[in-house]
Amino acid sequence: MQLSKIAKYAKESVKEHPEIFEALLEFERTGKIQRPKNKKRANFTIDIKLLKEFQKYCKEHGYKMSTRIEKLVENELKKNYN
């Protein structure tokens, strides 16, 4: 592969996956590898009774609340956009 093609491929890769290259730069700086973050914290309000019931449900079934919410949102989006 020619050097110009490699450089072009590298630039495209940085644009498509900046989080990976940021992790590599952090490793170069600190010597530690951190996983790229593919999740973002979301803050929202929810009815107290609904939250308590959901917490109870997740605890009884051994679910993590964030994982269940992700699945519920994912299913809702699939149902409405596909």
VENDASUL-V387606 format. One record per residue. N is the residue number from 1. SS is DSSP state (hx for helix, st for strand, lp for the rest). PHI is phi as a letter, one per 30 degrees, with the letter a starting at -180 (none if undefined). BURIAL is # if it has 9 or more other ideal C-beta (glycine too) atoms within 8 Angstrom, else .. Layout:
# VENDASUL-V387606
N_SS_PHI_BURIAL + N_SS_PHI_BURIAL
This chain:
# VENDASUL-V387606
1_lp_none_. + 2_lp_d_. + 3_hx_e_. + 4_hx_d_. + 5_hx_d_. + 6_hx_d_# + 7_hx_d_. + 8_hx_d_. + 9_hx_d_# + 10_hx_d_. + 11_hx_d_. + 12_hx_d_. + 13_hx_d_# + 14_hx_d_# + 15_hx_d_. + 16_hx_d_. + 17_lp_b_. + 18_hx_d_. + 19_hx_d_# + 20_hx_d_. + 21_hx_d_# + 22_hx_d_# + 23_hx_d_# + 24_hx_d_. + 25_hx_d_. + 26_hx_d_# + 27_hx_d_# + 28_hx_d_. + 29_hx_d_. + 30_hx_c_. + 31_lp_i_. + 32_lp_c_. + 33_lp_c_. + 34_lp_c_. + 35_lp_d_. + 36_lp_d_. + 37_lp_d_. + 38_lp_c_. + 39_lp_b_. + 40_lp_b_. + 41_lp_d_. + 42_lp_c_. + 43_lp_c_. + 44_lp_a_. + 45_lp_c_. + 46_lp_b_. + 47_lp_e_. + 48_hx_d_. + 49_hx_d_. + 50_hx_d_. + 51_hx_d_# + 52_hx_d_. + 53_hx_d_. + 54_hx_d_# + 55_hx_d_# + 56_hx_d_. + 57_hx_e_# + 58_hx_d_# + 59_hx_d_. + 60_hx_d_. + 61_hx_c_. + 62_lp_i_. + 63_lp_c_. + 64_lp_d_. + 65_hx_e_# + 66_hx_d_. + 67_hx_d_. + 68_hx_d_# + 69_hx_d_. + 70_hx_e_. + 71_hx_d_. + 72_hx_d_. + 73_hx_d_. + 74_hx_e_. + 75_hx_d_. + 76_hx_d_. + 77_hx_d_. + 78_hx_d_. + 79_hx_d_. + 80_hx_c_. + 81_hx_c_. + 82_lp_c_.
